[in-house]
């Protein structure tokens, strides 16, 4: 291993360790999905069940098993915890960064470290690398598969085409048919744009297709045989109905993913959009070229543009929208920017002042909410006075430093270094200043600790008027099925109750004839908790 390779490895290892793994357990699982997915993996591990996902003792068939398998292995090695539940996503993000580095080292040498670090430091990748969910697994498998397809396209080596099919199979196990579907659309549009229709026929290589089926189909067949409702629940409801209707109550406007993809690409958003614009303009000017040999640089940019745009357009058509859906598009923006740098560094082109200023503003801006995150979560607004002035001043200093560096004689050669500084500072600020506030306001972990402190023995827990996020979080941290009063599920035995203060009348109705003792109020999430006697006990 050469000195340069060792340096690259150490640099990427350090950034991946800090951006993806460090602080994985400093705040508890948040939202409804993280604790729910983490609990499914725990129940599967406890049952030694590798086929049917299980939640609350019942089959839960909304998602394929790849994340669950990864989390089960993490639990087996490190024990069940919120940090262990996030390890799979951190590993997937790391594998994605390694794949980008190796691809550029082989096919676009000179900017392989830039490509890997741009990928690693994009906000969407950093954020979902810390999430116990399927989104990072899908993004990584899809991206590695797409890079494999282009490697085959450029080199002609079928080992890369086999790699493409292997990772599409893993994508099918990560989140369902969306991975091969999006890949097929991108490749079809690329073939149409380059008028190389034979690419479609050549891509359909039977041995690799069979290999893909061997990897992905056994689980689908096995889970369908064990659970006849699987096709209806997974394919019809959680894929087709989720796309075509608002069945799961995630409506957003058609343009929703434009700001989402812009935020997911921060701090590189400005240069990615410049790279997209230039690539489209150059391809349009050269599209009628009659050259017999393909211009792989030009076509690679077109391929990356399609890869970036297709998921955004596709999910914009969906009636159900969540930010993580377009995570597979983020690596395309990163590799497109890396190729843009490679081409411009050859000619040592200067950076325009306006481009440098706008990039500096976007790159430095995240430091403001990062420094003020505790105020934002606790007060739900940006604070005035010294904290705000300090954050603004610090961001301004970073902004000026980035802009001046980019317009200096170093120009684009310093883009990676100068842009990574605010990324590292913002992540460090969130982990140092925000984890307590995140934990208290967004996770059920502190409340679960409070409940454990007031009980003399483990009791069942019910909720009334509490959020789904709190319900699923308590289910994970207490490893219990949580009853919900609103559904008529009132435990007959002695239990603890977590409820919204506005639901006191409903609590009185559901607990008529039973002793109820107020135990405390959890202020960060505005819920009360009570002890409720068994139904047979006299008031």
N, C-alpha and C positions, 0 to 999 in steps of 0.2 A: 504494500500500500504506500503510495507516494505521500510526501509531506502535504501537498495540496489536498489530496483526498482525505487524509487524516484531519486536516483543518476543517474541511467541509463537513465531515461526519460529526466532529465535536461541536461545530457551530449549530448544525441542524438539531443535534441531540439536545443541546442546551435550550434552544428556543422551543422545541416540542415539549420538553420537560416542564418549562416554565409556563408556556401558553396553554398547554392541554392538561397536564397532570397536577401541577402545583395548586394547592387550595381546593382540590376536588371535594373534600369533605368539610370545608370551613363553614359552609351553610347547608341547611337541609334541602331535601328534595322539594321543588316548588311546582306550582301548577297542579293540574289533575293527572296529566299523563306520566310525569316522572315517577311519582310513588306507585301509580297503578302498574306501570310496566315493571318496576322493581319488585313489586309484590307478586306479580305473575311468575317471574323468574324464581323467586323464593319458594312459592308453592310447588312449582314444577320440580325444583331440587328436592324439597322435602318428600315429594311423592315418587322421586326417581322417574319422573315422567318427561320423556323427550319428544313426544308426538303432539299431544293435546295441550295447548296453553290453558292454564287454570287460574281463575280468580274467585276468591270466596268459596272455593270448593266446587265450582261449576266451570264447565268448558267456556272459554272466552276466546272467540274465534275472529276477532277484529283484525289481527295482524299476524304475519308469518313469524317463524321462530328464530331467525338468525340472532337478533339482539338477545332473546331469552337464553339461547344456548351460550352466547358469550358471557352474559351476566351470571349464569349458573356456574360456569367455569371460574369466573372471578370470585364468586361466593365460596366455592369449594377451596380456593387457594387462600383468599384473604379474609374470609368470613363475611357474613351478611352485614352490610352497612350502606349508607348512602354513597360513600366514596367508592366502594366496590361496584355499586350499580352504575357509576359513571365511567369506570375504567374502560368498558368496551368502546364507548364513543371516543375516548382519548386515544386508544390504540388504533381505531379506524382512521382518525385524523392523522396520526403519525404515519400509518401505512400510505395514506394518500400523499403526504408530503414526500415520502421516500420515492414513491412511484413517479411523481412529477420530476424530482431531481434526476432519477435514473433515465427517464425519457429524454429530458433535455441534454443530459450528459452524452447520450447516444445519438440523438438526432438534431439537437440545436445547441451544440456545445458553445460555451462561453458565458451563458447566463443561467446555468443550471441552479446555482445557489440562489440567484435572484428569483427564479421561478418558484423554487421550493419555499423561500421565505415569504414571498408575496402571497402564496397559497396559505401558508401557516398563519399569517398575521391578518388575513381578511376577517372582518368582524363576524361574519356568518360562521366561518369555520371555528374561530375561537369560542364563540358562544355555544354552538351545538356540540363542540368537543367536551363541554362541561355538562351536557344534558343526558340523562338516562332515557334515551329514546332511539327510534329507528332511523331518524333523519340522517345522522352522520354515517351510519352503515350504508344507507342507500347512496348518499353522495359519494362516498369513497369507492364502493364497488362500481357504480356507474362511471365515475371519472377514470378509474383504472382500466375499465373495459373500453371506454372510448379512446384512451391513449393507446391501448393495445391494437384497436382497429386501425388507427392512423399509422402506427408502427408497421403493421402489415401492409397498408396501402403504399407506404413510402419504400419499404425494404423488400416487399414481396415474400417475406419469410412467414410461412404458415403457422409457426409456433406462436406468433403474435396474434394471429386470427383465432387460434385455439384459446389464447389468453382472454381475448374479447368475449368468447362464448362462456368461458368459466366464470368470469366476473358478471356477465349478464345473468347467469344462473344464480350466483350469490345475491345479485340485486333482486331477483325474483323471490329469494328466501328472505331478503331484508324487508321489502315492503310491497311485494306483489308484482303484477304485470306491468307497472308503470315504467320500470327500468328498460326492459326490452322494447316496449312500445315507443318511448322517447328516443331510444337509440335508432330504431327503425325509421322514425320520422326524420331525424337528423341526417342519416345516411341517404335516405331517399331524396331529400331536398339537396344534399350535396351532389349526388349523382345527376340530378336534374340541372343544377346550376352549372356543372362542368360538362354536361352532355356526355357523361361516361356511364351509360346505362348498363354496360357490362359489369360494372362494379357490383351491382345488385346481385347478379347471377354468381359472380365470383365469391361474394360474401357468404352465400348460402353453401357452405362447405359441409357436406353430410357428416363426416367423422366428428367435426367440432360440434355440430348440432346434437349429435347423439351423446357426446360427452356432456353437453349442457343439460340434456334431459336426464342423464344418469345422476347428475348432481342435484337437480332441483325437483324432479317429479316424484321420487320416492316419498318425500314428506307429504306432498299434496295428495298422493294416492292414499297413504296411510291415514292421514287425518280425516279424509273423506270417508274412508271405510269405518273408522271409529265414530265419526260424528256426521251422520247423514245430512244434518242441517248446515254443514260447512259451506257448500257451494252457495246456498241462499244467503247466509250471513256474510261471508267474506267477499264473494264475487259480486253478488247482486246488490247487497246493501252497502258494504263498506268500500266498494270501488265504484260501481256504476251509479248507485243512488247518491253516494257522497259527491260524485262529480256533477250529476245532472239535476240534483235538487238541493234544497237547504234543509235536508232531513236532520242534520247534526248541528244546526244553528250556528254556522260560522259565515254569515253573509258579509260581503265586503264589496265595494264598487269595482267596476271592471278594471280601473287603473291602479288598483291596490298594490300590485306587485312592482310597479315602477319605483315608488319610494322604497319598497322593501328590498329590491335588488340593489338600489343605490346605497342603502344603509348596510346591506350585507357585504358590499365590496369596500366599505370604508376601511382604511384610509386611502385606498387606491382608486376610488370611484372616478375621479376626474380623468386620470390618465387612462383608465379602462375605457371610458366613453370616447376619449380622443383616439385610442387604438381601434375601437369599433368603427368610428367615423372614417378614419383613414383607410382601414381595410376595405370597407364597403366602397369608398370612393375609388380606390386603386383597382379593385376587382371589376367595378362597373366600367372603368376605362379600358381594362384589358380583356374583358369578357369575350371579345370577338377575335382575339389573337389566334392565328392559325398555326402556331408552333406545334410541331409534332410531339415534342417532349413537354410534359407538364411542369409548370413552375410550382414546385412543392412549397416554397415559402408563401407564395400568393394563395395557393389552395389551402394550406394549413390555416392561414388567417381566416379564410372563408369558412372552413370547417369549425374553427373555434367560435366564430360569430354565430353560426347556426346553433351550435351547442349552447351558447349563452342565451340566445333569443327564444328558441323553441320551448324550453320549459316555462319561460315567463309567459309566452302567448298561450300555451296549452292550459296552464293553471289559471290564467286570467279568464278563460272561458268557463271554468268550473264555478258552480253555484256555492261551493263550500271552500273557503280560503283560510289557510293558516300560514304563517311566515315560513315554517320549515319546509313547505312543499317545494320551494324553488331552490333549496340548498344545492341540488346537483348542478345548477347553472354557475355557481360561484367559482369552482375551479377553472371553468372555461374563461372567465374574465381574467383570472390570474395568469393563465398560460398565454392568453392573447397579449396581455401587457408585457410579459417576459419576452415574447417574440418581437413585440414593438421595440423594446429596449435593445434587443440584439441587432435589429436592423439599423436603428438610429445611432448606436454606439460605433458601428462600423465607420460612419461618416463624421463622428464627433459633432453632431448637430447641437447647437445651443437651444436652451429652453426659453420660450418667449416669456416676457415679464408677466403678462396676464395669466398665462397658464401656471407659472410658478406661484403667483399670489393665490389663485383659486385653489390649487392643490394644497398650499400651505394652510389655508383657512379650513378646508375639509379635514386635513390630517390632524390639525391641532385642536379642532372643535371638541372631540370626545373627551379631552382632559377636563372640560368644565363639568359635565354631568358626573364624571368619574370622581372628581374631588368633592362634589356636592351630593353624592348618592345617598348618604344618610339623611340629609335634609329632604331630598326628593321623596324618599320612601316614608319618612315619618311625618312630613308636613305636606306632602303632595304638591309642592311648588318649590321654585328656586328661591333661596333666601336672599335677603337684602343685606347691606352692610359689609363688614369685613370679609366674611367667607366668599361672597360673590365677587368682591373687588380682587381678592387674592386669586381666585380661579380665573377670572378674566385676564388679570395681569400675567399670570403664568402662561395661559394659552397664547396671549399676544407675543410674549417672548419667544415661545416655540414657533409661532407662525412666522415671525420676522426671521428667525434663524433658518427655518426651512426655505423660505423664499430667497433669502440672500445666498444660501448655498447653491440652490438650483440655478440661479442666474450668474453664478461665478464661473470661472474657467473649468471647474470640475463638472458642472452641469449634471446630466443624467447619470454619470458614473457614481454620484453620491445619492441618487434617489433612494436606493434601498436603505442605506445607512441612516440618512437623515429622517426618513419616514418611519423607520422602526422605533426611533426614540420615543415619540409620543405614544406608540402602541404599547411599548413596555411600561411606560409611566402610567398610562391609563389602566392597564390590567393590574399593576401593582397597587395603584390607588384604590381600585375597587376591592381588591383582596385585603388591603390594610384598613381601609376606612368604612367599607360597606358591608362586610360579611355579617356583622351583628344585626344591622338593620334588615338585611335581606332575610336572615334567619327568622327574626322576630315577626316581620310583617308578611312574609310570603311562604313560610314553611310551617308545617305542623309540628316540627321537632321540639321547639321549646314548650309548646303546650303539652305535648306527650310527656315531657319530663315533669311538668307541673302536676299532671294527673297522676303520674306514678308516685309523686311525693305525698299525695293526700290519701292514698288507698293503703290499707293494711294488708290486703291480698289482691291479686289480679282480678279485676271486675270486668264484665262486659261494658261496652261503651256504645251510646246512641247519640245521635245528633238531631237537632230540630231547628230548621231555619238557617243552618250553617251552610257554607259553600261546599261545592263538590270537591274543591281543592283541599279543604280541611278534612272532609270525610275520607278521601283516598289517602291523604297524608297520615291521618291517625291509623288507618288500616295497616299501613306499612310499618310505622314506628311502634305500634302495639302488637302487630302481627295478629290482628283480630278482624272478624267481620263486623263492620259498623252498622248498627240498625239505624233506620231513619223514621222518626215519628210521623212525618207528613205522609208516608206511604202506609201508615197503619202498622208499622213494624215496631211495636213497643215491647221490649223484653219484659217477661213476667218476673224474672229474677231481679235481685238487687243489681243495680248498675249505676254507672256514671253517665251524666247527660251533658253534652256541650250544645249550647243554644244561643241564638241571637237574642239580645235583650228585647227586641220588638215582638218576640213570639211567646211572651209570658202567658198570655191568655190561652194559647194553644197548648202550652205545657200543662197548665192547670186542668184543661179538659182531658188530656191524655193520661194524666196521673191522678185523676179523681179517686179518692179513697186510699191513697198511698202517701207515706211520709216523704217529703221532699226537703232536702237541706241545701241551702245555697253555700257553695264552697269558695267561690272566688270569681274574679273577673279578669279575663286576659285582655288587657287594653290594646296591645298592638294590632289585634284582629277583631276587637270589639265583640267578644263572645263571653258568656257566663258559663260556669260549669257547676253542676249540682250532683248530689248523691240522691238516688231514688231507691226507696225500700222495695222489697219484694211485694208482689201484688197481694199476697196473703197477709202481710203485716198490717196491723191496725195503725191508723193515723194517730 
